[in-house]
Amino acid sequence: MIAAKAEIPGAPVHDGPVADRRIEPAHKPILYLEEVTVSFDGFRALNALTLYIDEGELRCIIGPNGAGKTTMMDVVTGKTRPDKGTAFFGQTLDLLTLDEPAIAEAGICRKFQKPSVFEKQTVFENLELAMRTDKRVWTTLFARLTGEQRDAIHEVLETVGLTAHRDRRAGELSHGQKQWLEIGMLLMQEPKVLLVDEPVAGMTHQETERTAELLLSLEGKHSVVVVEHDMEFVRSIARKVTVLHEGSVLTEGRMDEVQNDPRVIEVYLGA
């Protein structure tokens, strides 16, 4: 377990006097990174990074290239092991002891910038394939969807705005629609935390607006962490923004606070 920090309500705590003094917050953090350091050939991609994400929170993470955004997601999903630090999911699950499949199974899903869908399958079939079910060969061959499973697929189709396209092959969709389909595929896995990397890159203005609506609709149901460079898009969805610089948190707060911070203007927004 990681030691409690008095200034972070709800952080994991050891048994004893510290735990007894803890005040329960309205929203508990679900993701904890503390003092995480990652080095590649002498370059510190993360430098004692400490970051907390609350349950049901929509958090935007911004920063210049090389700030550590991708490496942060790599640590959370088990792709990269840090040199130092701790990473917890909830108050008991040590992410550094788990591999990538186990972390995904626990409820942390990641969407990369480039959409990855089964292009020859229909939209409905893509969601069916993504469902959290027994994927053993014989089970899959003879499986039949239950009414509850069909309802779940229809609910996700509605959420991502693809109900009218359920019978289209995924390869026929626009770029934005493929992005929404992949988000839907992740939602079929019932994630607690959803990491989304540059979701609106290459989208039209209308697709960008629809993506903002989609991500906002997930707030409260899932913890959503959005890494993005498009500041107009960030402004449209941001509740709380974290700015990374040289592998650490430079500042975080409301978008209006962050964009007027002289340090952020100097290292990022003013570039």
SEFI-800638 format. One line per field, with one value per residue (C-alpha): residue number from 1; x, y, z. Coordinates in Angstrom, 3 decimals. Layout:
<nodes>
num: NUM,...
c1: X,...
c2: Y,...
c3: Z,...
</nodes>
This chain:
<nodes>
num: 1,2,3,4,5,6,7,8,9,10,11,12,13,14,15,16,17,18,19,20,21,22,23,24,25,26,27,28,29,30,31,32,33,34,35,36,37,38,39,40,41,42,43,44,45,46,47,48,49,50,51,52,53,54,55,56,57,58,59,60,61,62,63,64,65,66,67,68,69,70,71,72,73,74,75,76,77,78,79,80,81,82,83,84,85,86,87,88,89,90,91,92,93,94,95,96,97,98,99,100,101,102,103,104,105,106,107,108,109,110,111,112,113,114,115,116,117,118,119,120,121,122,123,124,125,126,127,128,129,130,131,132,133,134,135,136,137,138,139,140,141,142,143,144,145,146,147,148,149,150,151,152,153,154,155,156,157,158,159,160,161,162,163,164,165,166,167,168,169,170,171,172,173,174,175,176,177,178,179,180,181,182,183,184,185,186,187,188,189,190,191,192,193,194,195,196,197,198,199,200,201,202,203,204,205,206,207,208,209,210,211,212,213,214,215,216,217,218,219,220,221,222,223,224,225,226,227,228,229,230,231,232,233,234,235,236,237,238,239,240,241,242,243,244,245,246,247,248,249,250,251,252,253,254,255,256,257,258,259,260,261,262,263,264,265,266,267,268,269,270,271
c1: 0.000,1.130,1.391,-1.232,-0.498,-2.352,-3.053,-4.682,-8.037,-8.888,-5.355,-4.456,-3.345,-1.605,-3.457,-2.827,-3.135,-2.902,-5.835,-7.884,-7.468,-8.488,-11.552,-13.703,-14.178,-17.281,-15.325,-12.510,-9.573,-9.637,-6.196,-3.047,0.391,2.925,6.537,6.655,9.946,10.684,14.000,14.964,18.703,19.279,16.266,13.595,10.261,8.541,10.174,8.604,5.120,2.272,-1.259,-4.677,-7.859,-11.235,-14.064,-16.318,-14.060,-13.411,-9.796,-7.912,-4.134,-2.155,1.477,4.143,5.620,7.920,6.047,5.385,1.718,2.124,4.554,2.073,-0.585,1.966,2.625,-1.076,-1.793,1.269,3.155,6.025,7.419,8.695,12.133,10.608,7.237,3.866,0.728,-2.548,-6.016,-8.472,-7.010,-5.699,-4.742,-1.035,-0.776,2.956,2.353,0.024,0.555,-1.405,-4.235,-4.776,-4.982,-7.521,-9.517,-9.473,-11.219,-8.651,-9.030,-7.040,-7.935,-5.005,-5.043,-5.498,-8.796,-8.537,-11.713,-12.590,-13.226,-14.871,-17.336,-20.459,-20.692,-22.939,-20.505,-17.593,-19.434,-20.397,-16.765,-15.682,-18.153,-16.802,-17.566,-15.807,-13.574,-12.553,-12.940,-15.720,-17.649,-17.446,-18.456,-21.697,-22.511,-25.861,-26.520,-28.914,-31.541,-29.520,-26.425,-28.380,-29.764,-26.223,-25.083,-28.077,-27.386,-23.774,-24.887,-27.128,-24.366,-21.839,-24.405,-24.124,-27.568,-28.395,-25.129,-25.353,-25.418,-22.700,-19.222,-16.832,-14.510,-17.232,-17.439,-15.890,-12.797,-14.860,-17.375,-14.572,-13.295,-16.757,-17.044,-13.764,-14.899,-18.058,-15.980,-14.169,-17.484,-18.622,-15.824,-17.411,-14.304,-13.940,-11.146,-10.951,-7.729,-8.304,-5.359,-5.977,-9.542,-10.282,-7.119,-8.177,-11.860,-14.179,-15.639,-18.980,-17.262,-15.250,-18.416,-20.062,-16.967,-17.136,-20.779,-19.878,-17.074,-19.162,-21.947,-19.519,-18.638,-19.878,-20.283,-16.577,-13.354,-12.211,-8.678,-8.288,-4.861,-5.275,-3.437,-6.519,-7.064,-10.461,-11.654,-10.155,-11.962,-15.253,-15.034,-12.593,-13.647,-10.116,-6.931,-3.505,-0.462,2.588,6.068,9.341,7.686,6.026,2.836,3.436,0.002,-3.624,-6.995,-9.846,-9.143,-9.348,-6.797,-4.453,-4.488,-3.661,-0.805,2.435,4.355,1.897,1.983,5.770,6.250,3.176,0.371,2.687,4.833
c2: 0.000,3.578,5.943,8.607,12.180,14.555,17.010,14.367,13.285,9.685,8.536,4.940,4.683,2.283,0.997,3.018,6.595,8.170,6.103,7.093,10.788,10.474,12.458,10.739,13.022,13.284,11.824,9.363,9.156,5.989,6.351,7.216,7.900,8.951,10.012,8.024,8.275,6.705,7.064,6.053,6.071,8.808,10.919,11.299,10.905,11.112,12.925,12.138,12.520,12.604,12.562,11.686,11.045,10.955,8.481,9.651,12.570,13.951,15.172,16.799,16.473,18.837,19.757,20.181,17.260,15.301,16.357,12.738,12.347,9.115,7.638,8.368,6.340,3.598,3.288,3.195,0.449,-1.655,-1.085,0.650,-0.108,2.919,3.125,4.533,5.394,3.761,3.366,2.207,1.584,2.174,1.830,-1.713,-2.717,-2.213,-1.649,-2.286,-5.938,-6.538,-7.045,-5.241,-7.815,-7.971,-4.171,-4.085,-6.832,-4.821,-1.934,0.405,0.754,2.853,4.322,5.200,8.096,5.889,3.975,0.194,-1.566,-4.738,-3.092,-6.098,-6.596,-4.533,-1.909,-4.226,-7.123,-4.961,-4.181,-7.823,-8.923,-6.351,-7.533,-8.873,-12.540,-15.889,-15.686,-19.354,-20.772,-23.306,-20.899,-18.184,-20.505,-21.578,-18.407,-16.713,-13.220,-12.928,-10.222,-8.437,-8.462,-7.123,-4.361,-3.473,-3.219,-1.075,1.210,1.706,2.274,5.054,6.506,6.750,7.891,4.918,3.320,4.191,2.591,-0.662,-2.850,-0.993,-2.456,-0.555,0.090,2.209,4.641,8.106,8.733,10.272,7.436,4.895,6.795,6.655,2.966,2.237,4.203,2.099,-1.074,0.023,0.845,-2.735,-3.815,-1.802,0.208,2.178,4.312,5.266,6.791,8.621,9.810,12.781,11.767,14.610,14.525,14.520,15.124,17.612,20.440,18.613,15.373,17.274,18.753,15.324,13.844,16.545,15.642,11.950,12.388,14.729,12.122,9.617,11.889,10.478,6.988,6.459,8.242,9.675,10.975,12.882,13.744,16.368,19.172,20.910,23.690,24.702,21.149,21.025,24.243,22.709,19.715,20.645,20.479,20.198,20.454,19.087,20.508,18.273,19.650,17.726,14.702,16.446,18.318,21.990,23.063,21.977,23.611,25.113,25.891,29.643,29.397,27.190,29.205,32.401,30.861,32.571,29.286,27.508,30.364,30.243,26.494,25.570,27.925,30.731,28.507
c3: 0.000,-0.548,2.341,2.827,1.909,4.212,1.394,-0.841,0.639,-0.097,-0.972,-0.017,3.583,5.923,8.963,12.092,13.359,9.887,8.625,11.693,10.915,7.262,6.175,3.565,0.524,-1.654,-4.567,-4.011,-6.389,-8.461,-10.034,-8.111,-9.537,-6.939,-7.558,-10.811,-12.684,-16.073,-17.883,-21.420,-22.143,-19.599,-20.642,-17.950,-19.681,-16.284,-13.400,-10.017,-11.517,-9.002,-10.403,-8.982,-10.993,-9.226,-9.750,-12.563,-13.415,-16.891,-16.855,-19.718,-19.820,-22.016,-22.519,-25.173,-27.081,-24.790,-21.661,-20.661,-21.605,-23.574,-21.059,-18.288,-20.116,-20.806,-17.066,-16.175,-18.739,-17.899,-21.145,-19.344,-15.896,-13.973,-12.398,-9.223,-7.773,-7.221,-9.343,-7.805,-9.194,-6.394,-2.931,-3.175,-6.722,-7.422,-11.170,-11.139,-10.271,-13.240,-16.978,-19.708,-20.077,-16.311,-16.082,-18.924,-17.218,-13.980,-15.744,-17.318,-21.095,-23.534,-26.887,-29.128,-31.588,-34.666,-34.556,-34.482,-35.602,-37.512,-40.880,-42.578,-39.744,-39.177,-36.473,-34.460,-34.863,-33.726,-30.509,-30.074,-30.472,-27.900,-25.271,-21.984,-22.519,-22.543,-25.642,-25.800,-29.309,-28.674,-26.492,-29.148,-32.001,-30.356,-28.439,-28.866,-27.649,-24.737,-24.641,-21.993,-24.202,-27.176,-24.992,-23.907,-27.533,-28.474,-25.508,-26.614,-30.224,-28.945,-26.757,-29.592,-32.145,-34.508,-34.219,-37.827,-38.961,-36.992,-40.126,-42.061,-42.358,-40.130,-43.067,-44.699,-41.788,-41.744,-39.628,-36.850,-36.879,-36.575,-33.536,-31.955,-32.763,-31.021,-27.983,-28.093,-28.237,-25.098,-23.409,-24.102,-21.758,-18.937,-18.046,-14.847,-16.333,-20.003,-21.384,-24.678,-26.771,-29.111,-30.001,-32.457,-34.586,-38.247,-37.517,-39.195,-37.122,-36.841,-35.794,-33.187,-31.697,-31.581,-29.899,-27.230,-26.580,-26.389,-23.882,-21.739,-21.692,-20.140,-17.223,-13.939,-15.393,-16.055,-15.195,-18.526,-19.088,-22.363,-23.771,-26.475,-28.299,-29.733,-27.192,-28.566,-28.048,-24.553,-23.636,-24.801,-22.432,-19.668,-16.039,-14.722,-16.757,-15.858,-17.621,-17.890,-18.571,-18.573,-17.020,-14.056,-13.285,-14.012,-12.816,-12.805,-12.331,-14.313,-17.959,-17.418,-14.616,-16.606,-19.817,-17.926,-15.944,-17.084,-16.811,-19.116,-21.615,-21.629,-22.088,-24.096,-25.077,-26.119,-28.338
</nodes>
